């Protein structure tokens, strides 16, 4: 009994030391968790100070994970771990993991390139490859978009950067092109005047660049008139749809017709072929 008591008395300082270290470690973990929340909120508020909203998700991710890494090192230091050697070990392990996750690192690198060059920002509508959508978020690994039909797409950053990008909303104005087909028997100048009237009656069409009118083609069944006009990017589709809606009744009001495709068919019977010989 005396021997057991002596052993307990000998181990008690060690138990107390380990217990205190555990408590300090738990406190460090709690502080790290709270600090990460505070850091995330602080980064999210940077948009209020003029920081581009496109940068916020990546900055938040880096700041939060940086806080967790610092907290982890503090916890290891509490238990007496050699953090210097551990950092070197983690660096070597990170290199090995990096070689194994080459494609993932390409996504991260492409993400930084997208954030640096900014070919698009959050809220802009883009197209790459066969994908079109409005950008919601540029993350460390993926870019998230909402398609026009309401689908959410998450595309790897390297796939986005590796394609030719079309940004539909970056410029302040876009050109509208309208083709009006009239019959060969109709007056071309009357058709041109119809297009000019449509443009004059829509205040959303910009005066600069000036609208242009031309005969686009002498097609098989029609004369195709071509209108080119400019509108603000945010009004592009509204203007386009309104012009298309008004075009047909405007042409008909001037006595012009939109012809159907026509083909002339000549039938020659066998007797006529023989006489021709």
C-alpha positions in Angstrom: 0.0 0.0 0.0 2.8 2.3 0.9 4.5 1.4 -2.4 1.4 2.3 -4.4 1.0 5.6 -2.5 4.6 6.4 -3.3 4.1 5.7 -7.0 1.0 7.9 -7.1 2.9 10.7 -5.4 5.7 10.3 -7.9 3.3 10.3 -10.9 1.1 13.1 -9.6 3.2 15.9 -10.9 3.3 14.3 -14.3 -0.5 13.9 -14.3 -0.9 17.5 -13.3 1.5 18.6 -16.0 -0.3 16.6 -18.7 -3.7 17.7 -17.5 -2.6 21.4 -17.6 -1.2 20.9 -21.1 -4.5 19.4 -22.2 -6.5 22.3 -20.7 -4.1 24.8 -22.4 -4.5 22.9 -25.7 -8.3 22.9 -25.4 -8.2 26.6 -24.7 -5.9 27.2 -27.7 -8.2 25.2 -29.9 -11.2 27.3 -28.7 -9.3 30.5 -29.2 -8.2 29.4 -32.7 -11.8 28.5 -33.6 -13.1 31.9 -32.4 -10.2 33.7 -34.1 -11.0 31.9 -37.4 -14.6 33.1 -37.2 -13.5 36.6 -36.5 -11.0 36.6 -39.4 -13.7 35.2 -41.8 -16.1 38.0 -40.8 -13.3 40.6 -41.1 -12.4 39.4 -44.6 -16.0 39.4 -45.7 -16.3 43.0 -44.6 -13.5 44.0 -46.9 -16.0 44.4 -49.7 -17.4 47.4 -47.8 -14.0 49.0 -48.0 -13.8 48.8 -51.8 -12.1 45.4 -52.1 -13.3 43.5 -55.2 -15.9 41.0 -54.2 -14.3 38.5 -56.5 -11.2 38.3 -54.2 -13.2 37.7 -51.0 -13.7 33.9 -51.1 -10.1 33.1 -51.7 -8.8 35.6 -49.2 -11.3 34.2 -46.7 -10.1 30.6 -47.3 -6.4 31.5 -47.0 -6.9 33.6 -43.9 -9.0 30.9 -42.1 -6.6 28.1 -42.9 -3.7 30.2 -41.9 -5.3 30.8 -38.6 -5.9 27.1 -38.1 -2.3 26.3 -39.0 -1.0 28.8 -36.4 -3.4 27.4 -33.8 -2.2 23.9 -34.6 1.4 24.9 -34.1 0.6 26.5 -30.8 -1.1 23.3 -29.6 1.9 21.2 -30.7 4.2 23.6 -28.9 2.2 23.2 -25.7 2.9 19.5 -25.7 6.6 20.2 -26.3 6.8 19.2 -29.9 9.7 20.5 -31.9 7.7 22.8 -34.3 10.8 23.7 -36.3 11.4 20.1 -37.3 7.7 19.6 -37.7 7.5 22.5 -40.2 10.4 21.0 -42.2 8.7 17.6 -42.1 5.4 19.1 -43.3 7.2 20.9 -46.1 8.7 17.7 -47.3 5.3 15.9 -47.0 3.6 18.8 -48.8 6.0 18.5 -51.7 5.2 14.7 -52.0 1.5 15.4 -51.7 1.9 18.2 -54.3 3.4 15.9 -56.8 0.6 13.4 -56.2 -2.1 16.0 -56.5 -0.6 17.8 -59.6 -4.0 18.5 -61.2 -5.3 20.0 -57.9 -2.3 22.3 -57.8 -3.0 23.3 -61.4 -6.5 24.4 -60.3 -5.1 26.5 -57.5 -2.5 28.1 -59.8 -5.2 28.8 -62.4 -7.4 30.3 -59.6 -4.7 32.8 -58.7 -4.2 33.6 -62.4 -7.9 34.3 -62.7 -7.9 36.5 -59.6 -4.8 38.3 -60.8 -5.8 39.0 -64.4 -9.6 39.2 -63.6 -11.0 38.3 -67.1 -14.3 38.2 -65.2 -15.7 39.2 -61.8 -18.6 38.0 -59.6 -21.9 38.9 -61.2 -20.6 38.9 -64.8 -21.9 36.5 -67.5 -19.3 34.5 -69.2 -18.9 31.6 -71.6 -16.0 29.1 -71.9 -16.1 26.0 -74.0 -19.8 24.9 -74.1 -20.6 26.4 -70.7 -22.3 29.8 -70.2 -23.4 31.3 -66.9 -23.3 34.1 -64.3 -20.3 33.9 -62.0 -21.2 33.4 -58.3 -17.8 32.7 -56.8 -14.2 32.2 -57.7 -12.8 29.7 -55.2 -9.3 28.3 -54.6 -10.2 25.2 -56.7 -13.3 25.9 -58.6 -15.4 28.6 -60.2 -19.1 28.5 -59.5 -21.7 29.7 -62.1 -25.5 29.8 -62.4 -26.7 28.9 -65.9 -29.5 30.8 -67.6 -31.8 27.8 -66.9 -31.1 27.9 -63.2 -28.5 25.2 -62.8 -25.4 25.6 -60.6 -22.1 24.6 -62.2 -18.8 24.1 -60.4 -16.0 24.1 -62.9 -12.3 23.5 -62.1 -10.3 26.7 -62.4 -7.8 25.2 -64.8 -10.6 24.2 -67.2 -12.0 27.7 -67.1 -8.6 29.3 -67.7 -7.7 26.8 -70.4 -10.6 27.8 -72.6 -11.3 30.9 -74.7 -13.3 33.1 -72.4 -16.2 35.3 -73.6 -17.4 38.0 -71.2 -20.9 39.2 -72.2 -21.2 41.9 -69.5 -17.8 43.5 -69.1 -18.3 46.2 -71.8 -20.9 48.9 -71.2 -22.7 48.4 -74.6 -23.4 45.6 -77.1 -24.4 45.5 -80.7 -27.8 44.3 -81.8 -28.2 42.7 -85.2 -31.6 42.3 -86.9 -32.3 40.6 -90.2 -35.5 41.7 -92.0 -36.5 39.6 -95.0 -38.8 41.1 -97.6 -40.0 39.9 -101.0 -38.2 40.6 -104.3 -41.3 42.6 -105.4 -41.1 44.9 -102.4 -39.4 48.3 -102.3 -36.0 48.1 -100.6 -36.0 51.7 -99.5 -39.4 51.3 -97.8 -38.0 48.4 -95.8 -35.0 50.5 -94.8 -37.4 53.2 -93.6 -39.3 50.7 -91.5 -36.0 49.8 -89.7 -35.1 53.5 -89.3 -38.5 54.2 -87.7 -38.1 51.3 -85.3 -34.8 52.6 -84.2 -36.1 56.2 -83.9 -39.0 55.1 -81.7 -36.8 53.3 -79.2 -34.9 55.7 -76.9 -32.8 52.8 -75.5 -30.9 52.5 -78.8 -27.6 54.5 -78.5 -26.9 57.3 -81.0 -23.1 56.6 -80.7 -22.1 54.3 -82.3 -24.6 55.3 -85.0 -27.0 52.6 -86.2 -26.3 51.2 -89.7 -28.6 49.8 -92.4 -27.7 47.7 -95.4 -28.9 45.0 -97.8 -27.4 41.9 -96.2 -28.0 39.4 -99.0 -30.1 38.6 -102.1 -31.2 35.3 -100.9 -33.1 32.5 -102.8 -36.6 33.8 -101.8 -36.0 37.1 -100.2 -34.1 40.3 -99.9 -32.4 40.4 -96.5 -32.1 43.8 -94.9 -29.6 44.2 -92.1 -29.9 46.5 -89.0 -27.0 47.1 -86.7 -27.6 49.2 -83.5 -26.1 49.5 -80.1 -27.7 49.4 -76.7 -26.5 49.3 -73.1 -25.4 45.8 -72.1 -28.0 45.5 -69.3 -30.8 46.4 -71.8 -29.5 44.3 -74.7 -32.0 41.5 -74.6 -35.0 43.7 -73.8 -34.2 45.9 -76.8 -33.6 43.0 -79.0 -36.9 41.2 -78.1 -38.9 44.4 -78.5 -37.5 45.1 -82.0 -38.2 41.6 -83.1 -41.8 41.8 -81.7 -42.5 45.1 -83.6 -40.7 44.2 -86.8 -43.4 42.0 -88.4 -46.4 44.3 -87.9 -44.2 47.3 -89.0 -43.3 45.6 -92.2 -46.9 44.6 -92.9 -48.2 48.1 -92.1 -46.1 49.4 -95.1 -47.4 46.7 -97.4 -44.2 44.6 -97.3 -44.3 40.8 -97.0 -42.0 38.3 -95.3 -41.8 35.6 -98.0 -41.7 31.9 -97.4 -38.9 29.8 -98.9 -39.9 29.1 -102.5 -38.7 26.7 -105.2 -39.7 26.5 -108.9 -40.3 23.0 -110.2 -40.4 22.4 -113.9 -41.9 19.1 -115.1 -41.1 17.9 -118.6 -42.9 14.7 -119.8 -41.4 12.0 -121.9 -43.0 13.1 -125.2 -41.5 16.5 -124.9 -38.1 15.0 -124.2 -38.4 12.9 -127.4 -39.4 15.9 -129.5 -36.5 17.8 -128.0 -34.2 15.1 -129.3 
